[in-house]
């Protein structure tokens, strides 16, 4: 039950109540002064709904791409772990544990970087690449324990693919919905429910007593809810939305066997 309430709270917030209140005031004032008009509803569809739905689709696609690339980092990390088990003869017992430490350090550094503000990216990125450097040194160390040159080259390819995936996730993290489109949506979500007061007053004549303000309430709630959904999908790393990318580092490391 608490989870359902929390999910509802993500799409219906203070902004919903503010815009609904302004829309109700506009509708009430237009009814009181008999200021009515039959505006076309296509304006709402083209000015707000289409841009928001377009943004939601783009944000969802970025989230899916981020999941794919994060999965690639973990998969190639696991491949390196298997290399320490199957590609070496009589490897030191500590070798597997050393790799676990390096992988945990890398994934934790990625987690810290992507869950912090973009303004702090540069500092955390240095920590990520420090861990990549340690993994590169670890592969070099494996050569000393009998890793053939072909397998060493393949291990470096695993590392290279992990770095490529990291860079792709970084760019998803940096570049989100175009700011101009975001500003445009914010402005019209506030303005249109208020400007449509004459239309709501006009349509209210067709409704029974007590339902006069159903239209402005529904329109305001739906439009703001769509905007909130887009806002939560826009940053899939902030650990605030229900659909965010979860970094289960400890679980991944504990399953390396």
FIZA-572039 format. One line per 10 residues: number of its first residue (from 1); for each residue x negated, y negated, z of N, C-alpha, C. Coordinates in nm, 3 decimals. Atoms other than C-alpha are relative to their C-alpha. Example, Ala and Ser with C-alpha at 12.3 -4.5 7.8 and 13.67 -1.06 7.14 Angstrom:
1) -0.089,0.119,0.000,-1.230,0.450,0.780,-0.090,-0.120,0.000; 0.082,0.119,-0.006,-1.367,0.106,0.714,0.077,-0.109,0.073
***
This chain:
1) -0.083,0.121,0.000,0.000,0.000,0.000,-0.086,-0.126,0.000; 0.089,0.115,-0.007,-0.280,-0.239,0.090,-0.072,-0.022,-0.133; 0.066,0.011,0.129,-0.451,-0.161,-0.240,0.091,-0.066,-0.103; -0.096,0.060,0.093,-0.134,-0.252,-0.433,0.014,-0.149,0.027; -0.010,0.141,-0.037,-0.103,-0.579,-0.240,-0.124,-0.076,-0.046; 0.124,0.064,0.043,-0.468,-0.657,-0.313,-0.001,-0.021,-0.150; -0.004,0.012,0.146,-0.417,-0.592,-0.684,0.094,-0.111,-0.044; -0.094,0.108,0.032,-0.114,-0.820,-0.692,-0.063,-0.135,0.031; 0.065,0.125,-0.038,-0.318,-1.086,-0.513,-0.105,-0.047,-0.100; 0.099,0.038,0.101,-0.574,-1.078,-0.794,0.062,-0.072,-0.119
11) -0.064,0.063,0.116,-0.319,-1.185,-1.056,0.100,-0.109,0.039; -0.089,0.105,-0.048,-0.087,-1.399,-0.843,-0.069,-0.069,0.117; 0.076,0.072,-0.101,-0.280,-1.662,-0.649,0.054,-0.142,0.017; -0.045,0.137,-0.028,-0.258,-2.026,-0.539,0.033,-0.076,-0.128; -0.024,0.068,0.128,-0.276,-2.142,-0.902,0.139,0.033,-0.052; -0.135,-0.041,0.043,0.043,-1.946,-0.976,0.105,-0.086,0.069; -0.099,0.076,-0.075,0.233,-2.126,-0.701,-0.004,-0.149,-0.034; 0.012,0.142,0.035,0.099,-2.471,-0.793,0.068,-0.029,-0.133; -0.057,0.024,0.133,0.193,-2.444,-1.161,0.150,0.030,0.000; -0.144,-0.029,-0.010,0.530,-2.283,-1.078,0.073,-0.116,0.066
21) -0.060,0.114,-0.070,0.604,-2.569,-0.838,0.013,-0.121,-0.093; -0.005,0.113,0.094,0.516,-2.832,-1.100,0.103,0.024,-0.109; -0.098,-0.034,0.103,0.726,-2.651,-1.359,0.143,-0.015,0.053; -0.132,0.014,-0.060,1.024,-2.642,-1.122,0.037,-0.147,0.017; -0.026,0.144,-0.014,0.992,-3.014,-1.049,0.037,-0.060,-0.135; -0.028,0.051,0.135,0.982,-3.087,-1.422,0.139,0.042,-0.046; -0.131,-0.051,0.043,1.286,-2.867,-1.491,0.114,-0.066,0.078; -0.103,0.063,-0.083,1.483,-3.012,-1.200,0.021,-0.145,-0.041; -0.011,0.140,0.041,1.404,-3.371,-1.305,0.071,-0.015,-0.134; -0.064,0.007,0.133,1.507,-3.304,-1.665,0.149,0.032,0.009
31) -0.142,-0.031,-0.017,1.835,-3.147,-1.552,0.072,-0.116,0.067; -0.063,0.110,-0.075,1.905,-3.434,-1.314,0.027,-0.119,-0.091; -0.016,0.115,0.091,1.852,-3.699,-1.584,0.057,0.041,-0.136; -0.056,-0.052,0.126,2.006,-3.480,-1.858,-0.095,-0.026,-0.117; 0.104,0.019,0.103,1.681,-3.497,-2.053,-0.035,0.138,-0.054; 0.013,-0.137,0.049,1.700,-3.181,-2.263,-0.047,0.003,-0.145; 0.046,-0.020,0.138,1.549,-3.045,-2.584,-0.015,0.149,-0.024; 0.012,-0.142,0.037,1.545,-2.712,-2.768,-0.134,0.021,-0.071; 0.134,-0.018,0.057,1.169,-2.668,-2.817,-0.017,0.142,-0.054; 0.028,-0.136,0.049,1.039,-2.371,-3.021,-0.093,0.075,0.095
41) 0.084,-0.081,-0.089,0.896,-2.090,-2.808,-0.129,0.045,-0.068; 0.123,-0.040,0.071,0.639,-2.016,-3.079,-0.119,-0.084,0.042; 0.110,0.087,-0.045,0.436,-2.307,-2.942,-0.074,0.063,0.117; 0.064,-0.067,-0.114,0.374,-2.118,-2.617,-0.081,0.121,-0.047; 0.069,-0.119,0.050,0.281,-1.805,-2.810,-0.131,-0.036,-0.068; 0.121,0.036,0.076,0.031,-1.981,-3.037,-0.098,-0.081,0.083; 0.089,0.088,-0.077,-0.107,-2.232,-2.785,-0.064,0.069,0.120; 0.052,-0.062,-0.123,-0.153,-2.003,-2.483,-0.016,0.151,-0.012; 0.001,-0.146,-0.007,-0.060,-1.637,-2.521,-0.103,0.060,-0.094; 0.096,-0.058,0.095,-0.262,-1.564,-2.836,-0.145,-0.023,0.043
51) 0.140,0.018,-0.043,-0.588,-1.729,-2.713,-0.036,0.082,0.124; 0.030,-0.076,-0.122,-0.560,-1.559,-2.371,-0.013,0.148,-0.032; 0.006,-0.142,0.036,-0.486,-1.215,-2.518,-0.127,0.028,-0.080; 0.125,-0.014,0.075,-0.776,-1.266,-2.761,-0.120,0.004,0.096; 0.109,0.004,-0.098,-1.003,-1.353,-2.466,-0.003,0.127,0.085; -0.007,-0.124,-0.077,-0.881,-1.051,-2.267,-0.060,0.116,-0.079; 0.057,-0.104,0.085,-0.965,-0.825,-2.561,-0.151,-0.008,-0.009; 0.145,0.018,0.005,-1.313,-0.975,-2.589,-0.068,0.035,0.131; 0.057,-0.030,-0.132,-1.375,-0.951,-2.214,0.000,0.150,0.027; -0.007,-0.145,-0.020,-1.262,-0.587,-2.207,-0.107,0.071,-0.083
61) 0.103,-0.060,0.086,-1.493,-0.504,-2.497,-0.138,-0.018,0.061; 0.130,0.023,-0.066,-1.788,-0.663,-2.313,-0.017,0.094,0.118; 0.007,-0.091,-0.115,-1.704,-0.459,-2.003,-0.033,0.142,-0.046; 0.026,-0.134,0.050,-1.698,-0.136,-2.205,-0.144,0.014,-0.050; 0.140,-0.002,0.046,-2.032,-0.224,-2.368,-0.096,0.004,0.118; 0.085,0.000,-0.119,-2.181,-0.297,-2.026,-0.003,0.138,0.065; -0.005,-0.136,-0.056,-2.064,0.044,-1.900,-0.084,0.097,-0.083; 0.078,-0.089,0.088,-2.217,0.217,-2.203,-0.150,-0.018,0.024; 0.143,0.027,-0.015,-2.554,0.047,-2.156,-0.049,0.038,0.140; 0.039,-0.041,-0.135,-2.559,0.105,-1.779,-0.011,0.152,0.008
71) 0.008,-0.146,0.008,-2.485,0.471,-1.846,-0.126,0.045,-0.072; 0.123,-0.034,0.073,-2.776,0.474,-2.092,-0.123,-0.012,0.090; 0.113,0.016,-0.093,-3.015,0.343,-1.824,-0.008,0.120,0.093; 0.000,-0.114,-0.093,-2.909,0.617,-1.583,-0.034,0.131,-0.070; 0.027,-0.125,0.074,-2.918,0.890,-1.849,-0.148,0.015,-0.032; 0.142,-0.008,0.032,-3.272,0.805,-1.957,-0.085,0.010,0.128; 0.069,-0.018,-0.128,-3.376,0.776,-1.593,0.005,0.145,0.045; -0.012,-0.142,-0.034,-3.244,1.127,-1.534,-0.089,0.085,-0.091; 0.088,-0.072,0.093,-3.433,1.244,-1.845,-0.145,-0.006,0.047; 0.135,0.012,-0.056,-3.755,1.110,-1.691,-0.017,0.093,0.120
81) 0.007,-0.088,-0.117,-3.672,1.301,-1.374,-0.016,0.145,-0.043; 0.014,-0.136,0.051,-3.627,1.623,-1.570,-0.140,0.025,-0.057; 0.136,-0.014,0.055,-3.962,1.556,-1.737,-0.099,0.037,0.110; 0.092,-0.032,-0.110,-4.135,1.569,-1.398,0.017,0.145,0.047; -0.027,-0.137,-0.043,-3.972,1.909,-1.335,-0.044,0.103,-0.104; 0.014,-0.103,0.104,-3.997,2.088,-1.670,-0.121,-0.020,-0.092; 0.107,0.025,0.096,-4.283,1.926,-1.861,-0.140,0.009,0.063; 0.129,-0.007,-0.069,-4.557,1.964,-1.599,-0.017,0.138,0.065; 0.031,-0.125,-0.068,-4.725,2.275,-1.467,-0.060,-0.032,0.137; 0.044,0.021,-0.139,-4.765,2.277,-1.089,-0.014,-0.149,0.034
91) 0.008,0.143,-0.035,-4.680,1.907,-1.038,-0.003,-0.017,0.152; -0.002,0.027,-0.145,-4.739,1.755,-0.692,0.144,-0.010,0.051; -0.134,0.002,-0.058,-4.440,1.789,-0.462,0.053,-0.144,0.010; -0.042,0.139,-0.021,-4.437,1.413,-0.408,0.038,-0.072,-0.130; -0.022,0.069,0.127,-4.405,1.334,-0.780,0.149,-0.031,-0.021; -0.144,0.022,0.018,-4.027,1.379,-0.791,0.051,-0.109,0.093; -0.045,0.101,-0.097,-3.980,1.171,-0.478,-0.048,-0.139,-0.040; 0.051,0.129,0.046,-4.201,0.896,-0.618,0.089,-0.057,-0.111; -0.086,0.047,0.109,-3.985,0.879,-0.931,0.136,-0.045,0.053; -0.127,0.041,-0.061,-3.670,0.865,-0.719,-0.011,-0.141,0.059
101) 0.022,0.133,-0.059,-3.814,0.565,-0.536,-0.003,-0.107,-0.110; 0.009,0.097,0.110,-3.896,0.390,-0.865,0.137,-0.024,-0.065; -0.132,0.014,0.062,-3.552,0.459,-1.015,0.097,-0.074,0.092; -0.086,0.070,-0.095,-3.376,0.346,-0.699,-0.035,-0.148,0.006; 0.042,0.140,0.000,-3.582,0.027,-0.696,0.049,-0.073,-0.124; -0.044,0.062,0.124,-3.497,-0.042,-1.060,0.151,-0.026,0.001; -0.145,0.016,0.002,-3.123,0.017,-1.024,0.047,-0.100,0.105; -0.036,0.101,-0.101,-3.105,-0.186,-0.702,-0.033,-0.140,-0.048; 0.038,0.130,0.054,-3.289,-0.471,-0.874,0.103,-0.046,-0.105; -0.104,0.032,0.098,-3.037,-0.455,-1.161,0.130,-0.040,0.070
111) -0.122,0.029,-0.075,-2.750,-0.450,-0.912,-0.006,-0.140,0.061; 0.014,0.132,-0.062,-2.882,-0.755,-0.726,0.005,-0.111,-0.104; 0.003,0.102,0.105,-2.940,-0.944,-1.049,0.139,-0.028,-0.056; -0.128,0.018,0.069,-2.600,-0.884,-1.206,0.114,-0.041,0.092; -0.105,0.041,-0.093,-2.398,-0.948,-0.890,-0.025,-0.138,0.060; 0.031,0.135,-0.046,-2.564,-1.284,-0.824,0.034,-0.102,-0.110; -0.029,0.103,0.101,-2.494,-1.619,-0.999,-0.103,-0.002,-0.112; 0.089,0.005,0.116,-2.643,-1.667,-1.346,-0.117,-0.094,0.025; 0.106,0.097,-0.028,-2.845,-1.961,-1.211,-0.121,0.065,0.067; 0.108,-0.068,-0.069,-3.054,-1.714,-1.007,-0.060,0.114,-0.083
121) 0.040,-0.112,0.085,-3.115,-1.480,-1.301,-0.151,0.015,-0.010; 0.144,-0.006,0.027,-3.481,-1.568,-1.358,-0.076,0.069,0.112; 0.072,-0.059,-0.114,-3.594,-1.471,-1.008,0.025,0.151,0.008; -0.033,-0.142,-0.010,-3.413,-1.137,-1.008,-0.050,0.078,-0.121; 0.050,-0.068,0.119,-3.521,-1.056,-1.364,-0.146,0.040,0.018; 0.140,-0.034,-0.027,-3.884,-1.065,-1.251,-0.010,0.129,0.082; 0.000,-0.120,-0.084,-3.803,-0.800,-0.990,0.035,0.123,-0.084; -0.037,-0.112,0.088,-3.637,-0.580,-1.255,-0.120,0.044,-0.082; 0.113,-0.036,0.085,-3.940,-0.596,-1.482,-0.120,0.048,0.080; 0.104,-0.057,-0.087,-4.172,-0.530,-1.189,0.025,0.150,0.018
131) -0.033,-0.142,-0.012,-3.987,-0.200,-1.146,-0.021,0.075,-0.130; 0.031,-0.063,0.129,-4.014,-0.128,-1.518,-0.151,0.024,-0.013; 0.146,-0.015,0.004,-4.390,-0.185,-1.487,-0.044,0.119,0.085; 0.034,-0.113,-0.086,-4.405,0.064,-1.200,0.037,0.133,-0.066; -0.037,-0.122,0.073,-4.219,0.321,-1.411,-0.099,0.031,-0.111; 0.101,-0.019,0.105,-4.467,0.266,-1.694,-0.128,0.057,0.059; 0.119,-0.052,-0.067,-4.754,0.324,-1.451,0.022,0.144,0.046; -0.031,-0.136,-0.042,-4.576,0.636,-1.324,-0.016,0.098,-0.116; 0.016,-0.086,0.119,-4.564,0.780,-1.678,-0.148,0.022,-0.029; 0.145,-0.013,0.020,-4.935,0.709,-1.710,-0.059,0.096,0.103
141) 0.047,-0.090,-0.105,-4.989,0.890,-1.381,0.034,0.146,-0.033; -0.039,-0.136,0.039,-4.802,1.193,-1.520,-0.101,0.061,-0.097; 0.102,-0.051,0.092,-5.069,1.221,-1.790,-0.114,0.066,0.077; 0.109,-0.055,-0.081,-5.323,1.287,-1.516,0.037,0.137,0.057; -0.045,-0.129,-0.053,-5.111,1.581,-1.401,0.034,0.099,-0.111; -0.013,-0.096,0.108,-5.113,1.748,-1.740,0.114,-0.023,-0.097; -0.108,0.028,0.095,-4.831,1.580,-1.932,-0.057,-0.014,-0.140; 0.053,0.009,0.137,-4.898,1.642,-2.305,0.030,-0.137,-0.062; -0.014,0.133,0.062,-4.937,1.335,-2.526,0.136,-0.017,-0.068; -0.130,0.009,0.066,-4.619,1.416,-2.722,0.112,-0.030,0.099
151) -0.101,0.023,-0.103,-4.408,1.433,-2.406,-0.019,-0.136,0.067; 0.026,0.133,-0.055,-4.579,1.119,-2.274,0.060,-0.107,-0.090; -0.059,0.093,0.096,-4.476,0.938,-2.592,0.152,-0.001,0.012; -0.145,-0.009,-0.015,-4.121,1.065,-2.548,0.046,-0.068,0.129; -0.033,0.065,-0.128,-4.119,0.948,-2.185,-0.003,-0.152,-0.014; 0.005,0.145,0.025,-4.226,0.602,-2.298,0.118,-0.047,-0.085; -0.120,0.034,0.077,-3.939,0.608,-2.547,0.121,-0.010,0.092; -0.108,0.009,-0.098,-3.702,0.680,-2.259,-0.005,-0.135,0.072; 0.017,0.127,-0.070,-3.844,0.379,-2.076,0.038,-0.117,-0.091; -0.032,0.107,0.095,-3.816,0.163,-2.388,0.151,-0.014,-0.017
161) -0.145,0.005,0.017,-3.449,0.257,-2.431,0.068,-0.055,0.125; -0.054,0.057,-0.124,-3.383,0.173,-2.066,-0.014,-0.151,-0.001; 0.022,0.144,0.006,-3.532,-0.172,-2.122,0.093,-0.066,-0.102; -0.092,0.053,0.101,-3.324,-0.223,-2.438,0.141,-0.011,0.058; -0.133,0.002,-0.061,-3.007,-0.132,-2.248,0.010,-0.110,0.105; 0.000,0.107,-0.100,-3.103,-0.367,-1.966,0.017,-0.136,-0.067; -0.010,0.128,0.070,-3.148,-0.656,-2.211,0.141,-0.023,-0.055; -0.137,0.013,0.052,-2.808,-0.586,-2.367,0.097,-0.036,0.112; -0.086,0.032,-0.114,-2.641,-0.589,-2.026,-0.024,-0.143,0.046; 0.034,0.137,-0.042,-2.825,-0.910,-1.940,0.071,-0.103,-0.086
171) -0.065,0.096,0.088,-2.683,-1.086,-2.244,0.152,0.003,0.017; -0.143,-0.006,-0.032,-2.332,-0.960,-2.164,0.027,-0.082,0.126; -0.011,0.072,-0.127,-2.386,-1.103,-1.815,-0.013,-0.151,-0.019; 0.025,0.142,0.021,-2.512,-1.438,-1.946,0.109,-0.069,-0.082; -0.090,0.065,0.096,-2.270,-1.506,-2.231,0.138,0.062,0.010; -0.136,-0.048,-0.020,-1.900,-1.477,-2.159,0.095,-0.073,-0.095; -0.097,0.070,0.084,-1.584,-1.643,-2.293,-0.052,-0.139,-0.034; 0.044,0.135,0.035,-1.670,-1.960,-2.489,0.064,-0.105,0.091; -0.050,0.098,-0.097,-1.638,-2.255,-2.251,0.112,-0.086,-0.056; -0.104,0.084,0.060,-1.432,-2.459,-2.497,0.134,0.072,-0.001
181) -0.124,-0.078,0.001,-1.175,-2.179,-2.530,0.055,0.013,0.141; -0.042,-0.010,-0.140,-1.167,-2.139,-2.152,0.063,-0.130,0.046; -0.054,0.131,-0.037,-1.112,-2.513,-2.101,0.135,-0.024,-0.066; -0.125,0.014,0.076,-0.844,-2.513,-2.370,0.113,0.076,0.069; -0.103,-0.082,-0.066,-0.653,-2.231,-2.197,0.041,-0.061,0.133; -0.030,0.059,-0.131,-0.680,-2.395,-1.854,0.089,-0.122,-0.013; -0.077,0.123,0.019,-0.543,-2.726,-1.984,0.144,0.031,-0.038; -0.134,-0.025,0.049,-0.247,-2.582,-2.170,0.083,0.086,0.095; -0.075,-0.077,-0.100,-0.153,-2.338,-1.893,0.061,-0.094,0.103; -0.052,0.099,-0.094,-0.107,-2.641,-1.667,0.104,-0.089,-0.067
191) -0.084,0.100,0.066,0.054,-2.873,-1.924,0.131,0.058,-0.054; -0.118,-0.048,0.071,0.296,-2.653,-2.120,0.120,0.034,0.090; -0.118,-0.024,-0.085,0.516,-2.526,-1.832,0.067,-0.128,0.047; -0.057,0.129,-0.041,0.561,-2.890,-1.729,0.068,-0.067,-0.119; -0.057,0.062,0.120,0.620,-3.019,-2.084,0.127,0.071,-0.046; -0.118,-0.075,0.041,0.876,-2.746,-2.138,0.117,-0.016,0.097; -0.111,0.031,-0.090,1.092,-2.888,-1.858,0.130,-0.031,-0.073; -0.124,0.027,0.077,1.343,-3.030,-2.114,0.060,0.126,-0.061; -0.051,-0.126,0.059,1.368,-2.687,-2.278,0.065,0.087,0.107; -0.057,-0.079,-0.108,1.424,-2.509,-1.947,0.132,-0.060,0.048
201) -0.125,0.066,-0.039,1.688,-2.769,-1.857,0.110,0.026,-0.103; -0.096,-0.027,0.108,1.855,-2.713,-2.195,0.055,0.143,0.010; -0.042,-0.140,-0.007,1.863,-2.333,-2.156,0.075,0.031,0.129; -0.063,-0.027,-0.129,1.978,-2.355,-1.793,0.152,-0.009,-0.009; -0.145,0.013,0.016,2.326,-2.452,-1.916,0.065,0.133,-0.036; -0.053,-0.129,0.043,2.365,-2.097,-2.048,-0.002,0.104,0.112; 0.018,-0.097,-0.107,2.283,-1.930,-1.715,0.100,-0.022,0.112; -0.089,0.009,-0.115,2.494,-1.855,-1.411,-0.066,-0.082,0.111; 0.051,0.078,-0.112,2.459,-2.060,-1.095,-0.100,0.084,0.079; 0.105,-0.069,-0.074,2.142,-1.967,-0.910,-0.110,0.053,-0.089
211) 0.101,-0.049,0.093,1.954,-1.861,-1.225,-0.058,-0.112,-0.086; 0.044,0.112,0.083,1.885,-2.210,-1.360,-0.152,-0.011,-0.009; 0.146,0.017,-0.004,1.521,-2.197,-1.259,-0.076,0.131,-0.020; 0.066,-0.129,0.025,1.451,-1.836,-1.352,-0.103,-0.011,-0.111; 0.090,0.013,0.114,1.291,-1.934,-1.684,-0.133,-0.067,0.036; 0.129,0.063,-0.033,1.032,-2.183,-1.552,-0.086,0.083,0.094; 0.076,-0.085,-0.093,0.936,-1.943,-1.273,-0.066,0.115,-0.075; 0.054,-0.114,0.074,0.893,-1.645,-1.507,-0.112,-0.041,-0.094; 0.102,0.044,0.095,0.700,-1.839,-1.770,-0.129,-0.037,0.073; 0.119,0.043,-0.074,0.464,-1.990,-1.513,-0.075,0.119,0.057
221) 0.063,-0.118,-0.061,0.399,-1.659,-1.335,-0.070,0.085,-0.106; 0.057,-0.084,0.105,0.339,-1.468,-1.660,-0.125,-0.063,-0.060; 0.114,0.066,0.063,0.106,-1.726,-1.813,-0.121,-0.004,0.092; 0.112,0.007,-0.095,-0.104,-1.770,-1.499,-0.054,0.140,0.028; 0.045,-0.138,-0.023,-0.115,-1.392,-1.442,-0.092,0.046,-0.113; 0.086,-0.034,0.114,-0.255,-1.342,-1.794,-0.136,-0.069,0.011; 0.125,0.075,-0.015,-0.513,-1.613,-1.728,-0.087,0.060,0.110; 0.076,-0.060,-0.110,-0.615,-1.451,-1.398,-0.060,0.135,-0.040; 0.053,-0.128,0.049,-0.652,-1.111,-1.565,-0.124,-0.024,-0.086; 0.114,0.033,0.085,-0.880,-1.266,-1.826,-0.119,-0.046,0.082
231) 0.107,0.053,-0.084,-1.079,-1.444,-1.556,-0.074,0.112,0.073; 0.064,-0.111,-0.072,-1.144,-1.120,-1.363,-0.076,0.092,-0.094; 0.070,-0.084,0.096,-1.240,-0.927,-1.675,-0.123,-0.069,-0.057; 0.107,0.077,0.063,-1.471,-1.206,-1.790,-0.136,0.034,0.059; 0.125,-0.038,-0.065,-1.738,-1.118,-1.535,0.016,0.140,0.061; -0.021,-0.136,-0.050,-1.744,-0.737,-1.495,-0.096,0.042,0.110; 0.103,-0.036,-0.098,-2.026,-0.753,-1.238,0.022,-0.064,0.138; -0.008,0.078,-0.124,-1.898,-0.987,-0.962,0.061,0.077,0.117; -0.054,-0.086,-0.105,-1.738,-0.699,-0.763,0.124,-0.059,0.068; -0.123,0.058,-0.053,-1.414,-0.894,-0.718,0.125,0.060,-0.063
241) -0.115,-0.056,0.069,-1.181,-0.745,-0.979,0.007,0.151,0.013; -0.021,-0.145,-0.007,-1.036,-0.393,-0.989,-0.076,0.074,-0.110; 0.062,-0.065,0.116,-1.206,-0.322,-1.323,-0.148,-0.031,-0.013; 0.142,0.035,0.006,-1.559,-0.434,-1.235,-0.088,0.124,-0.011; 0.099,-0.107,0.010,-1.867,-0.225,-1.307,-0.058,0.025,0.139; 0.052,-0.035,-0.133,-1.965,-0.043,-0.986,-0.139,0.063,-0.013; 0.137,-0.050,0.002,-2.333,0.022,-0.918,-0.018,0.101,0.115; 0.013,-0.104,-0.104,-2.339,0.354,-0.727,-0.143,0.056,-0.001; 0.142,-0.037,0.007,-2.717,0.364,-0.690,-0.031,0.119,0.090; 0.033,-0.107,-0.096,-2.734,0.584,-0.380,0.055,0.135,-0.047
251) -0.060,-0.124,0.049,-2.498,0.842,-0.532,-0.080,0.057,-0.116; 0.079,-0.046,0.114,-2.701,0.858,-0.852,-0.132,0.063,0.046; 0.129,-0.051,-0.048,-3.030,0.908,-0.665,0.019,0.132,0.074; -0.022,-0.123,-0.077,-2.885,1.172,-0.432,0.036,0.119,-0.089; -0.037,-0.108,0.093,-2.759,1.371,-0.734,-0.114,0.042,-0.092; 0.115,-0.037,0.084,-3.104,1.390,-0.894,-0.063,0.129,0.051; 0.058,-0.130,-0.038,-3.180,1.758,-0.856,0.011,0.095,-0.119
***
